[in-house]
Amino acid sequence: MDHKAALTALEARFDETISELCALARIPGVSASGFDARELERSASAVAELLRKSGLERVEVLRLPGAHPYVVGEWLHAGPKAPTILIYAHHDVQPPGRPEKWNSPAFEPTKRPDGRLYGRGVVDDKAGLMVHVAALRACLAADRRLPCNVKLIVEGEEEIGSPHLEAFLRAHRERLQADVIVLSDTANLDAGLPSITTSLRGLVVADVRVRALDHPLHSGMWGGPVSDAATALVRLLARLVDDRGVIQIPGIYDDVRPLGRDERERLARLPFDESRFREQAGVSHGAALAGESEFTPYERLWLRPSLAVTAVDATPIAGSANRLMEEAAARVGLRLAPSQDAARAARLLADSLRHAPPNGVEVEVTIESAAAGWETSPVGPAFDAARRALQAGFGRESALIGCGGSIPFVGPFAQVLGGAPALLLGLEDPICNAHGENESLNLDDFRKAARAAVHLLFELA
């Protein structure tokens, strides 16, 4: 087989690939509760039709009870000696967010002069799917065959934590068995810099509810000797971190694995420009970077725990009155280093929130989820193949990076499939705003990633 012919075929249909990406992104397949589940059915059907048109076989929409639909497909004619690659992507998307914050409608993908495509799901993760569909189709168009055996699984509920994925993998384990897993739902360190993700942080989510009274009270008539829930909640949350943002939960750092010399040297080789980092994040002028200053920003992002109050439920300012409120609640997100025990971290967080409540108010803590992180050593023929493919597609050496986010299924995914090496490759860049308003895809990176995906099939073969 000739990879040059496949690359020519890829370029010939690149505009069509962008149009297909836009068509998928117009379907508001939001998996979160409260959204129309029929749109996820429509999304799954559209993905299945795309896979069939691209030359894949045995394409089906599969379901588990209570789960949003999965799509699977395969092409297995490369022969028994060729490796089998399992490609993972997801077709569900995040809720659109605040319509007034979008510069163009969330579900109407829009190209802009900055070289980016804007819309919900265009980068997370419809592009992650399309980059591989384009590569597979190009190979089949060029030579009517693929250099290796390929299977695809396209999930419909990744954005709500993949609650049924492990059960799905176990139910269809034989059908999905593979030598290498390629997961296309991560990020690059920067635009134009291809990256292989080798670690993910874990995540504990806890809801805390404070009750101080059995009904609201006039703050003038009762304020002083009587506590209110909102103030008690703020005091409780403030104890979780110090003024730098360093976590103050006793014992939370005890199971953070120290980095080895090679890991530190690898991190030190990565480019970092603090002013650019601040600009990309939108850090307020004059605000210092938070957390453990004795560790580099990349260590703090990828390999150390962090804590954020991600939601507060109290009286809105609009319609508020001078009252002492009886209840207030918050959601706390505790990101974990890849080595940390999620169940232990959840217990420590809950104990810290319950300990010595301000003025003895009632505190109720509910652990919503606790998922461990993941890490791998990037050695072996699969990683070597990925490095060569990314070099060929992007024209520069790839970076080995971590991810501060969590993909809870990666560890179980690899375990269920017998410990197959997992290549985490993605298309997000620092300004893509995945999960936020004005999510966008760097179209130049998308083209390079599609070329790299063609090379990856040949290199893995």
C-alpha positions in Angstrom: 0.0 0.0 0.0 1.1 3.6 -0.7 0.5 6.2 2.0 1.1 8.9 -0.6 -2.0 7.9 -2.5 -4.0 7.9 0.7 -2.8 11.4 1.5 -3.7 12.6 -2.0 -7.2 11.2 -1.5 -7.4 12.9 1.9 -6.7 16.3 0.4 -9.1 15.8 -2.4 -12.0 15.4 0.0 -10.9 17.7 2.7 -13.6 20.3 2.1 -16.1 17.6 2.1 -14.8 16.3 5.4 -15.3 19.8 6.9 -18.8 19.9 5.6 -19.5 16.5 7.2 -18.1 17.7 10.5 -20.4 20.7 10.3 -23.4 18.5 9.6 -22.6 16.4 12.7 -22.1 19.5 14.8 -25.5 20.9 13.9 -27.2 18.0 15.8 -27.6 19.1 19.4 -26.8 15.7 20.9 -26.5 16.8 24.5 -26.2 13.9 26.9 -26.9 15.9 30.1 -30.2 15.4 31.8 -33.0 17.8 30.8 -32.1 17.7 27.1 -34.0 15.9 24.3 -32.7 12.4 24.1 -34.1 12.1 20.6 -31.3 14.3 19.4 -28.7 11.7 20.6 -30.6 9.1 18.7 -30.4 11.3 15.6 -26.7 11.9 16.3 -26.0 8.2 16.5 -27.9 7.5 13.3 -25.9 10.3 11.5 -22.6 8.8 12.7 -23.6 5.3 11.7 -24.5 6.5 8.2 -21.2 8.4 7.9 -19.3 5.2 8.8 -21.2 3.1 6.3 -20.6 5.7 3.5 -16.9 5.8 4.4 -16.5 2.0 3.8 -16.7 0.5 7.2 -18.6 -2.7 7.8 -20.8 -4.2 10.4 -21.9 -0.7 11.4 -24.5 -0.7 14.2 -26.1 1.5 16.7 -25.9 -0.5 20.0 -27.6 0.2 23.3 -27.5 -0.9 26.9 -30.6 -0.4 29.2 -30.7 3.2 30.4 -27.7 4.2 28.3 -27.5 6.7 25.4 -26.6 5.0 22.0 -23.2 3.8 21.0 -22.1 3.3 17.4 -19.6 0.6 16.3 -18.1 -0.4 13.0 -15.1 -2.2 11.7 -12.9 -3.2 8.7 -11.0 -6.5 9.3 -9.5 -7.6 6.0 -5.9 -6.8 6.6 -5.1 -10.4 7.6 -4.5 -12.2 10.9 -0.9 -11.0 11.1 -1.8 -7.3 10.9 -2.5 -5.6 14.2 -6.0 -4.5 15.1 -6.6 -0.9 16.1 -9.6 0.2 18.2 -10.4 3.9 17.7 -12.6 5.6 20.4 -14.5 8.9 20.0 -17.8 10.2 21.3 -20.7 11.9 19.6 -22.4 13.5 22.6 -21.7 17.1 23.5 -21.8 19.5 26.4 -24.9 21.8 26.9 -24.5 24.9 24.8 -24.3 27.3 27.8 -25.4 30.9 27.7 -26.7 31.9 24.3 -25.8 35.5 24.7 -22.1 34.6 25.2 -21.9 32.9 21.8 -20.7 35.1 18.9 -22.6 32.7 16.5 -25.3 30.1 17.3 -23.9 27.2 19.2 -25.3 24.6 16.9 -24.6 26.4 13.6 -20.9 25.8 12.9 -19.3 28.9 11.6 -15.9 29.5 10.0 -14.2 32.8 10.9 -11.3 34.6 9.3 -9.1 33.5 12.2 -8.8 30.0 10.7 -11.1 28.4 13.2 -14.5 26.7 13.1 -16.9 27.7 15.9 -19.7 25.6 17.4 -20.6 23.2 20.2 -18.8 19.9 19.7 -16.7 20.9 16.8 -13.5 20.1 18.7 -14.9 18.0 21.6 -15.3 15.5 20.0 -16.9 15.5 16.6 -13.4 16.5 15.1 -11.9 13.6 17.0 -14.2 11.3 15.2 -13.9 13.0 11.8 -10.1 13.0 11.7 -10.1 9.2 11.8 -13.0 8.8 9.5 -11.2 11.0 6.9 -8.0 8.9 7.2 -9.8 5.6 6.9 -11.8 6.7 3.9 -8.7 8.1 2.2 -6.9 4.7 2.6 -9.9 2.8 1.3 -10.3 5.2 -1.6 -6.7 4.9 -2.6 -6.3 1.1 -2.4 -9.6 -0.3 -1.3 -8.0 -1.6 1.8 -6.5 -0.5 5.1 -2.9 -1.3 6.2 -4.3 -2.8 9.5 -7.5 -4.0 11.0 -9.6 -1.3 12.5 -12.6 -1.2 14.9 -14.4 2.0 16.0 -16.5 2.7 19.0 -18.3 6.1 19.2 -19.9 6.6 22.6 -23.0 8.7 23.4 -22.5 9.7 27.0 -18.9 10.6 27.6 -19.9 14.2 28.7 -21.8 12.8 31.6 -18.9 10.6 32.8 -19.4 7.4 30.7 -21.6 5.7 33.3 -22.2 2.6 31.1 -19.0 2.4 29.2 -17.3 -0.3 31.3 -20.4 -2.4 31.2 -20.7 -1.9 27.4 -17.0 -2.9 26.9 -17.6 -6.1 29.0 -20.7 -6.9 27.1 -19.0 -6.5 23.7 -15.4 -7.4 24.8 -14.8 -10.0 22.1 -16.1 -7.8 19.3 -13.9 -4.8 20.5 -10.7 -6.8 21.3 -7.7 -5.0 19.8 -3.9 -4.7 20.0 -3.8 -0.9 20.4 -6.4 1.6 21.5 -6.4 5.1 20.0 -8.5 7.6 22.0 -9.1 10.9 20.2 -10.4 13.1 23.0 -7.4 15.0 24.4 -5.4 18.1 23.7 -2.2 19.4 22.2 0.2 21.5 24.2 -0.2 24.3 21.8 -1.5 25.0 18.3 0.7 23.2 15.8 2.4 21.1 18.5 1.2 17.5 18.3 1.1 15.9 21.7 0.7 12.4 23.3 -1.1 12.5 26.6 0.5 10.1 29.1 -1.3 11.0 32.3 -4.8 12.1 33.5 -5.8 13.5 36.8 -8.6 11.9 38.8 -11.6 13.8 40.1 -13.7 13.8 43.3 -17.0 15.8 43.2 -18.7 16.5 46.5 -21.8 18.5 47.3 -22.0 20.2 50.7 -25.2 21.6 52.2 -25.2 23.8 55.3 -28.4 24.3 57.4 -28.4 26.9 60.1 -32.1 27.7 60.6 -35.5 26.2 60.0 -36.7 29.4 58.1 -35.3 32.7 56.9 -35.0 35.6 59.3 -34.8 39.4 59.1 -31.1 40.2 59.2 -31.6 43.3 61.3 -33.8 41.8 63.9 -31.8 38.6 64.3 -28.3 39.2 62.8 -25.5 39.0 65.3 -26.3 36.2 67.7 -27.9 34.0 65.0 -25.8 32.3 62.3 -26.8 32.2 58.7 -26.1 29.3 56.3 -24.4 31.3 53.5 -21.8 32.9 55.8 -21.2 29.5 57.5 -20.8 27.9 54.0 -18.3 30.5 52.9 -16.2 30.0 56.1 -16.3 26.2 55.6 -15.1 26.4 52.0 -12.4 28.9 52.8 -10.7 26.4 55.1 -10.1 24.0 52.2 -7.3 26.1 50.7 -4.8 28.7 52.0 -4.3 32.2 50.5 -2.2 30.8 47.7 -4.8 28.2 46.8 -2.8 25.3 48.3 -5.1 22.6 49.6 -5.4 22.4 53.4 -7.1 19.0 53.7 -5.0 17.0 56.2 -3.3 14.0 54.5 -4.4 14.9 51.0 -0.8 15.0 49.6 0.4 11.8 51.3 -0.2 9.5 48.3 1.1 11.9 45.6 3.9 10.1 43.8 7.1 12.2 43.6 8.4 12.5 40.0 11.4 10.7 38.9 14.4 12.4 37.4 13.5 11.4 33.8 10.0 12.8 34.3 11.3 16.1 35.6 13.7 16.4 32.7 10.9 15.7 30.2 8.8 18.4 31.8 11.6 20.9 31.7 12.1 20.4 28.0 8.5 21.5 27.3 8.1 25.1 26.2 6.4 27.5 28.6 5.8 31.2 28.3 4.0 32.6 31.4 2.7 35.7 29.7 1.2 33.5 26.9 -0.2 31.1 29.4 -1.9 33.9 31.3 -3.3 35.3 28.1 -4.6 31.9 26.9 -6.3 31.3 30.3 -7.7 34.9 30.6 -6.0 35.5 33.9 -7.0 38.9 35.3 -4.3 41.5 35.2 -2.4 41.5 38.4 -3.6 38.1 39.6 -0.9 35.7 40.6 -0.8 32.1 39.4 -2.3 30.0 42.2 -1.2 26.9 44.0 2.1 25.4 45.0 4.7 27.8 43.7 7.5 25.3 44.4 6.2 23.2 41.5 6.1 24.3 37.9 2.8 25.2 36.3 2.8 22.0 34.3 3.3 20.0 37.5 0.4 21.9 39.1 -1.8 21.3 36.1 -1.1 17.6 35.5 0.6 16.0 38.4 -0.6 17.7 41.6 -4.1 17.9 43.2 -6.1 21.0 43.0 -9.4 22.2 44.4 -12.2 24.5 43.0 -15.6 25.5 44.2 -17.5 24.8 40.9 -21.0 25.9 42.0 -22.7 27.8 44.8 -26.4 27.6 45.6 -27.7 30.4 47.7 -30.1 33.3 47.2 -29.6 35.1 43.9 -28.8 38.8 44.1 -31.8 39.5 41.9 -34.8 39.4 44.2 -32.7 39.1 47.4 -33.6 40.7 50.7 -31.9 41.5 53.9 -32.4 38.0 55.3 -30.4 35.3 57.1 -30.9 32.3 55.0 -31.6 28.9 56.4 -29.7 26.8 53.8 -26.9 27.2 51.3 -25.0 24.6 49.2 -21.9 24.3 47.1 -20.2 21.8 44.8 -16.5 21.1 45.3 -14.3 19.6 42.6 -11.0 18.0 43.8 -8.7 17.1 41.0 -6.3 14.3 41.9 -2.7 13.5 40.9 -2.6 10.3 38.7 -1.2 8.2 41.6 -3.9 9.2 44.2 -6.5 6.8 45.6 -9.9 8.4 44.7 -11.9 6.7 47.5 -9.4 7.9 50.1 -9.4 11.4 48.7 -13.2 11.5 48.8 -13.2 10.4 52.4 -10.6 13.0 53.4 -12.6 15.8 51.6 -15.8 14.8 53.3 -14.2 14.5 56.7 -12.6 18.0 56.3 -16.0 19.5 55.3 -17.8 17.9 58.3 -15.1 18.8 60.8 -15.9 21.5 63.4 -18.6 23.3 61.4 -18.8 27.1 62.1 -20.9 27.8 65.1 -22.1 24.2 65.0 -24.3 24.5 61.9 -25.6 21.3 60.3 -23.4 20.0 57.4 -24.3 17.4 55.0 -21.8 16.1 52.4 -22.6 13.9 49.5 -19.9 12.4 47.3 -21.3 12.6 43.8 -18.4 10.8 42.1 -14.8 9.7 42.8 -12.7 8.6 39.8 -9.0 7.7 39.8 -6.5 9.2 37.5 -4.3 7.3 35.0 -0.8 7.2 33.8 1.3 5.2 31.4 4.9 4.9 30.4 5.2 6.0 26.8 7.5 3.2 25.6 7.0 0.4 23.1 6.2 0.1 19.4 2.8 1.7 19.6 4.2 4.9 21.0 7.1 4.9 18.6 4.6 4.6 15.8 2.5 7.5 17.1 5.6 9.7 17.4 6.6 9.0 13.8 3.0 9.6 12.5 2.7 12.9 14.4 6.1 14.0 13.1 5.0 13.2 9.5 1.6 14.9 9.9 2.6 18.1 11.7 6.1 18.4 10.5 7.6 18.6 14.0 8.4 16.4 16.9 5.6 15.6 19.3 5.5 16.4 22.9 4.7 14.0 25.8 2.3 15.8 28.1 -0.2 15.3 30.9 -3.8 16.4 31.2 -5.3 18.2 34.1 -8.7 16.9 33.2 -10.2 13.5 33.9 -11.3 10.7 31.5 -12.4 8.1 34.0 -12.8 5.3 31.6 -9.3 5.2 30.2 -7.9 2.9 32.9 -10.9 0.5 32.8 -10.9 0.6 29.0 -7.4 -0.7 28.8 -7.9 -3.2 31.5 -11.1 -4.7 30.0 -9.3 -5.1 26.7 -6.4 -7.0 28.2 -4.0 -4.2 28.9 -3.7 -2.9 25.4 -1.5 0.2 25.0 -3.6 3.4 24.9 -2.6 6.2 22.6 -4.3 9.5 23.7 -4.2 11.9 20.8 -6.4 14.9 20.4 -7.2 18.2 18.7 -7.9 20.7 21.5 -5.5 23.6 21.8 -5.3 26.1 24.7 -7.8 28.6 23.3 -10.4 26.1 21.9 -12.7 26.7 24.9 -14.1 23.2 24.9 -17.1 23.0 27.3 -17.4 26.8 27.2 -19.1 29.2 24.9 -17.5 29.8 21.5 -15.9 26.4 21.4 -13.7 26.2 18.3 -11.4 24.0 16.2 -8.1 25.1 14.7 -8.7 24.0 11.1 -5.0 23.9 10.2 -4.4 21.5 13.1 -7.4 19.5 11.9 -5.8 19.0 8.5 -2.4 18.1 10.0 -4.1 15.7 12.4 -5.9 14.0 9.6 -2.6 13.5 7.7 -1.1 12.2 10.9 -4.0 9.8 11.3 -3.2 8.3 7.8 0.4 7.9 8.8 -0.6 6.3 12.1 -2.5 3.5 10.3 0.7 2.7 8.3 3.1 3.1 11.2 1.0 0.8 13.4 0.8 -1.7 10.7 
